[in-house]
Structure formats: structure tokens, C-alpha cells
Amino acid sequence: MKNTKELLARYGLNASKSLGQNFLCDGDALESIVNSADIDEKPVLEIGPGLGELTVALAKRASCVVAVEIDQRMTEVLRDRLAPYPNTEVIYADFLRVKLDEIYARLGERPFHVVANLPYYITTPISTRLVTSPLPIEGMCLMVQAEAAERFSAPPRARVYGHLSVMTQARYNVETVLRLSPSSYYPRPDVDSAVITLKSRGRVLPNNLDGLVRAAFAGRRKTLVNTLSSAGYDKSDIAAALSQLNIREDVRAEAICVEEFMLLANALKK
């Protein structure tokens, strides 16, 4: 934590509450994260490098690191800290708006890994963009709020089971590898965090899976037949597909497992 405070003071910076900045300051945790990320000699996309503590550690092991940082106040500190590492590049932009094809090009148009310390308030949109991306993301190592981590691996009928759960598990094997207390960050958040890894299952998904799952969970209290018909699917087609899969017509999205969603997507391809 001392180093983090010193860096902030040296560059006249402070953590931005509006950007949800909590800087990782636990050296042991940082080492565990880099080891868990499985990025040796591989291209890496880092989201939210902040003061560059994790970026430096990644640069020492990855073939290249492209970091996307929304806070342009970090320009000077990142320029200085990353100067010894020519395999790094920082894009100052909002990750939710930057073109993924541009990032992919800068990573050499090769399969790559993602490492990110995600602000709590924007975990879902960033994670959703990643797990639904058509780009060849081989694996991810994400630091998220502990409660949010449950959503990635939630089973059917769980309170937090939803679109993110299905799309993540369809593409990746999910594992929680580390729990982080508030003392691992500066400033300290009010809740615990978790480090999760997502490792590609290497399979091709139905191209309509994302849209179908989004539609299915658009009305959690409605039956799947009603939510999908509202999205434009024909009721008779839905009923026939459910019958083929031995699923009751009055089922809701929260009761459908990942594999059943994939079978349903294939059955309802237009």
C-alpha cells in the first residue's frame, strides 16, 4: 500500500470514486493473479491498468500487452512505468466503446488472454462484452466483487443465474482461484473481491445463442414460450423444440441449463 500511496502522491493523483478505482496493492495477490492467468509468451489484453502495477508484472511474462485505460490522468505514470517494456501499449479509451477489431489487430490477430481488475459498478457490461465477443479469447483472469463472481458460475434456479451465467459457461470453464479482502486494495472497498479464471472450452456456439438467451431472461417471471415469442420466435416452433428436448412448456428461463439453451438455439435457428 505504501508504494501505491507514494505513486499517487508523486504524480499528484487520487483514486476516482466515479470510475470505481481501487488499486491492487497486495504483492502476493498480484503474483498469484499473474500465475493463474496462464499468459506466458502470449498476447494479453488488460482492462483498467490504473497505476500499472499489474501491467508491469504481465509485461515480464506475456509476449505483448495492450492495456485499455479510461482515465487519461494515468498517462504520465503509465508512460514512465512501462518505458522499460517495449512490448506494452496503452489505449486511452472506454473499453465499452473501443473497437474490438482494433485491439485484436494490435495483439497481432492471434488468440489472446484477458486480465482485468474490473470496477464493481461496470463488471456486468464489460464481462458480457468479453464472453459474447467473437474474438478468440483463450482465457481470462478477472478481479471482481465476490458477490458478482457467483454470477459467472451460477447454476440453473440460482438467484443470480442469468444471461451472463449461460454465455460464460457455454464458452468457458469457470474457477474461483483467490479471495481478496479489502486490505488488498487502496483505497479499501467495502466488500471482498474474488479472482476468477475462465478457460476456453474450445467449442463453436450456435450463432443465435446470445440473442436467444437475452430474450429468454428479458422476463424472468414469464414462461420461456412467452418471452421468446415476444422476441419474434413462433410459438409453435418453440413448443415443438421444447417437446423435442423433453422440456415442459411452462418452464421459465431460470430452469434451463446451459446445454439445453444450446440445443434450443440450434432447434430454433432461422
C-alpha positions as CSV (number, residue, x, y, z in Angstrom):
1,M,0.0,0.0,0.0
2,K,2.9,2.3,0.7
3,N,4.1,2.1,-2.9
4,T,0.6,2.9,-4.2
5,K,0.2,5.9,-1.9
6,E,3.7,7.1,-3.0
7,L,2.9,6.8,-6.7
8,L,-0.3,8.7,-6.3
9,A,1.4,11.5,-4.4
10,R,4.4,11.6,-6.8
11,Y,2.1,12.1,-9.8
12,G,-0.4,14.3,-8.0
13,L,-3.2,11.7,-8.5
14,N,-6.1,10.4,-6.4
15,A,-8.4,7.4,-6.8
16,S,-11.6,8.4,-8.7
17,K,-14.8,7.3,-7.0
18,S,-16.8,8.0,-10.2
19,L,-14.6,5.5,-12.0
20,G,-14.7,3.0,-9.2
21,Q,-10.9,2.9,-8.8
22,N,-9.5,0.6,-6.2
23,F,-5.8,-0.1,-6.9
24,L,-4.4,-3.6,-6.2
25,C,-1.6,-3.2,-3.6
26,D,-1.0,-6.7,-2.4
27,G,2.2,-8.1,-3.9
28,D,1.4,-11.8,-3.0
29,A,-2.0,-11.5,-4.6
30,L,-0.6,-9.9,-7.7
31,E,1.9,-12.8,-8.1
32,S,-1.0,-15.3,-7.7
33,I,-3.1,-13.5,-10.3
34,V,-0.3,-13.5,-12.9
35,N,0.4,-17.2,-12.2
36,S,-3.3,-18.0,-12.5
37,A,-3.7,-16.0,-15.8
38,D,-1.6,-18.5,-17.8
39,I,-0.2,-15.8,-20.0
40,D,3.5,-16.8,-20.5
41,E,4.6,-15.8,-24.1
42,K,1.0,-15.0,-25.0
43,P,-0.7,-11.8,-26.1
44,V,-2.7,-10.1,-23.3
45,L,-5.4,-7.5,-23.2
46,E,-5.5,-5.8,-19.9
47,I,-8.6,-3.7,-19.0
48,G,-8.0,-0.9,-16.4
49,P,-4.2,-0.8,-15.8
50,G,-4.5,2.1,-13.4
51,L,-1.1,2.8,-12.0
52,G,0.5,-0.1,-13.9
53,E,1.3,-2.4,-11.1
54,L,-0.2,-5.5,-12.7
55,T,0.7,-4.3,-16.2
56,V,4.4,-4.4,-15.3
57,A,4.1,-8.0,-14.0
58,L,2.2,-9.0,-17.1
59,A,4.8,-7.4,-19.4
60,K,7.5,-9.5,-17.9
61,R,5.8,-12.7,-18.9
62,A,3.5,-12.0,-21.9
63,S,4.6,-11.7,-25.5
64,C,2.8,-8.3,-25.6
65,V,0.3,-6.4,-23.5
66,V,-2.3,-4.0,-24.9
67,A,-3.9,-2.1,-22.0
68,V,-7.1,-0.1,-22.2
69,E,-7.4,2.7,-19.7
70,I,-10.3,5.1,-19.4
71,D,-8.6,7.6,-17.1
72,Q,-6.2,9.9,-19.1
73,R,-4.8,11.2,-15.8
74,M,-2.8,8.0,-15.8
75,T,-0.9,8.9,-18.9
76,E,2.3,10.1,-17.2
77,V,2.6,7.4,-14.6
78,L,2.0,4.6,-17.2
79,R,4.4,6.1,-19.7
80,D,7.1,6.2,-17.0
81,R,6.4,2.8,-15.5
82,L,6.1,1.0,-18.9
83,A,9.1,2.7,-20.6
84,P,11.3,-0.3,-19.9
85,Y,8.8,-2.7,-21.6
86,P,8.5,-2.1,-25.4
87,N,6.0,-5.0,-25.6
88,T,3.4,-2.8,-23.9
89,E,0.9,-0.3,-25.4
90,V,-1.8,1.7,-23.7
91,I,-5.0,2.8,-25.4
92,Y,-6.8,5.6,-23.6
93,A,-10.5,4.8,-24.2
94,D,-13.6,3.5,-22.7
95,F,-13.4,-0.3,-23.2
96,L,-17.2,-0.4,-23.8
97,R,-16.7,1.9,-26.8
98,V,-13.4,0.9,-28.2
99,K,-13.5,-1.2,-31.4
100,L,-12.5,-4.8,-30.5
101,D,-11.2,-5.4,-34.0
102,E,-8.7,-2.6,-33.4
103,I,-7.5,-4.3,-30.2
104,Y,-7.3,-7.6,-31.9
105,A,-5.1,-6.1,-34.6
106,R,-2.7,-4.6,-32.1
107,L,-2.5,-8.1,-30.4
108,G,-1.3,-9.5,-33.7
109,E,-4.6,-11.1,-34.7
110,R,-3.8,-14.1,-32.6
111,P,-5.7,-15.9,-29.8
112,F,-5.2,-13.9,-26.6
113,H,-5.9,-13.7,-22.9
114,V,-7.6,-11.1,-20.9
115,V,-6.6,-9.8,-17.4
116,A,-8.7,-7.2,-15.7
117,N,-9.3,-5.6,-12.3
118,L,-12.9,-4.6,-13.0
119,P,-14.7,-1.7,-11.3
120,Y,-17.6,-3.1,-9.4
121,Y,-20.2,-0.8,-11.0
122,I,-19.3,-1.8,-14.5
123,T,-18.4,-5.5,-14.1
124,T,-21.5,-6.9,-15.9
125,P,-21.3,-4.8,-19.2
126,I,-17.6,-5.4,-19.5
127,S,-17.8,-9.1,-18.7
128,T,-20.8,-9.5,-21.1
129,R,-18.9,-7.9,-23.9
130,L,-16.0,-10.2,-23.4
131,V,-17.9,-13.5,-23.1
132,T,-20.0,-12.7,-26.1
133,S,-17.2,-11.5,-28.3
134,P,-16.5,-13.4,-31.5
135,L,-12.8,-12.9,-31.0
136,P,-10.6,-15.9,-30.0
137,I,-10.2,-15.2,-26.2
138,E,-8.5,-18.3,-24.9
139,G,-8.8,-17.4,-21.2
140,M,-9.5,-14.6,-18.8
141,C,-8.4,-13.7,-15.3
142,L,-10.8,-11.3,-13.7
143,M,-10.9,-9.5,-10.4
144,V,-14.5,-8.8,-9.4
145,Q,-16.6,-8.2,-6.4
146,A,-17.1,-11.5,-4.6
147,E,-20.8,-11.5,-5.0
148,A,-20.5,-10.7,-8.7
149,A,-18.2,-13.7,-9.1
150,E,-21.1,-16.0,-8.3
151,R,-22.9,-14.9,-11.4
152,F,-20.3,-16.4,-13.7
153,S,-20.7,-20.0,-12.4
154,A,-24.3,-19.9,-11.1
155,P,-26.4,-23.0,-11.8
156,P,-30.0,-23.0,-13.0
157,R,-32.5,-21.8,-10.5
158,A,-29.9,-19.9,-8.5
159,R,-30.9,-16.3,-7.7
160,V,-28.1,-14.8,-9.8
161,Y,-28.4,-17.3,-12.8
162,G,-28.9,-15.3,-16.0
163,H,-27.6,-14.3,-19.4
164,L,-24.0,-13.8,-18.1
165,S,-24.0,-17.2,-16.4
166,V,-25.2,-19.0,-19.5
167,M,-22.9,-17.3,-22.0
168,T,-19.9,-17.6,-19.8
169,Q,-20.4,-21.3,-19.1
170,A,-21.2,-22.1,-22.7
171,R,-17.7,-20.9,-23.7
172,Y,-15.6,-21.3,-20.6
173,N,-14.7,-23.4,-17.6
174,V,-15.0,-21.1,-14.6
175,E,-13.0,-21.3,-11.4
176,T,-12.6,-19.0,-8.4
177,V,-8.9,-19.1,-7.6
178,L,-8.5,-16.4,-5.0
179,R,-10.4,-14.4,-2.4
180,L,-9.2,-10.9,-1.7
181,S,-10.0,-8.9,1.4
182,P,-10.5,-5.1,1.3
183,S,-6.9,-4.7,2.6
184,S,-5.6,-5.9,-0.8
185,Y,-6.7,-2.6,-2.3
186,Y,-6.1,1.1,-1.9
187,P,-8.4,2.7,-1.2
188,R,-10.1,-0.1,0.6
189,P,-13.5,-1.2,-0.9
190,D,-16.4,-2.1,1.5
191,V,-16.6,-5.7,0.3
192,D,-14.4,-8.7,-0.5
193,S,-13.3,-9.4,-4.0
194,A,-12.6,-12.6,-5.9
195,V,-10.3,-13.6,-8.7
196,I,-11.9,-15.9,-11.3
197,T,-10.4,-17.7,-14.3
198,L,-12.2,-18.5,-17.4
199,K,-10.6,-21.1,-19.7
200,S,-11.9,-21.7,-23.2
201,R,-13.8,-24.9,-23.8
202,G,-12.9,-24.7,-27.4
203,R,-16.3,-25.2,-28.9
204,V,-18.3,-23.3,-31.5
205,L,-21.6,-21.9,-30.2
206,P,-24.8,-21.5,-32.2
207,N,-24.7,-18.0,-33.7
208,N,-28.2,-17.2,-32.3
209,L,-27.4,-18.3,-28.7
210,D,-26.7,-14.8,-27.4
211,G,-29.8,-13.3,-28.7
212,L,-32.0,-16.2,-27.6
213,V,-30.6,-16.2,-24.1
214,R,-31.0,-12.4,-23.8
215,A,-34.6,-12.8,-24.9
216,A,-35.2,-15.7,-22.5
217,F,-34.1,-13.7,-19.5
218,A,-35.9,-10.5,-20.5
219,G,-38.9,-11.5,-18.5
220,R,-37.7,-13.8,-15.7
221,R,-41.2,-14.3,-14.3
222,K,-42.7,-15.2,-17.7
223,T,-42.6,-18.6,-19.3
224,L,-39.9,-19.3,-21.9
225,V,-42.6,-19.6,-24.6
226,N,-43.9,-16.1,-23.9
227,T,-40.5,-14.4,-23.6
228,L,-39.2,-16.0,-26.8
229,S,-42.4,-15.3,-28.7
230,S,-42.2,-11.7,-27.7
231,A,-38.8,-11.6,-29.3
232,G,-40.2,-12.8,-32.6
233,Y,-39.9,-16.6,-32.4
234,D,-43.0,-18.6,-33.5
235,K,-44.9,-20.1,-30.5
236,S,-45.5,-23.4,-32.4
237,D,-41.7,-23.6,-33.2
238,I,-40.9,-23.0,-29.5
239,A,-43.4,-25.6,-28.3
240,A,-42.1,-28.2,-30.8
241,A,-38.4,-27.5,-29.8
242,L,-39.3,-27.8,-26.1
243,S,-41.2,-31.1,-26.7
244,Q,-38.2,-32.4,-28.7
245,L,-35.9,-31.7,-25.7
246,N,-38.4,-33.1,-23.2
247,I,-38.8,-29.7,-21.5
248,R,-42.2,-28.6,-20.2
249,E,-43.9,-25.7,-22.0
250,D,-44.5,-23.8,-18.8
251,V,-40.7,-23.7,-18.0
252,R,-39.0,-20.4,-17.2
253,A,-35.5,-19.4,-18.4
254,E,-34.1,-19.7,-14.9
255,A,-34.7,-23.5,-15.0
256,I,-33.0,-24.1,-18.4
257,C,-29.3,-25.3,-18.1
258,V,-26.6,-24.2,-20.4
259,E,-26.6,-27.3,-22.6
260,E,-30.4,-27.1,-23.0
261,F,-30.0,-23.5,-24.1
262,M,-27.5,-24.5,-26.8
263,L,-29.8,-27.3,-28.0
264,L,-32.7,-25.0,-28.0
265,A,-30.8,-22.4,-30.0
266,N,-29.9,-25.0,-32.6
267,A,-33.5,-26.1,-32.8
268,L,-34.8,-22.5,-33.3
269,K,-32.2,-21.4,-35.9
270,K,-33.9,-19.4,-38.6
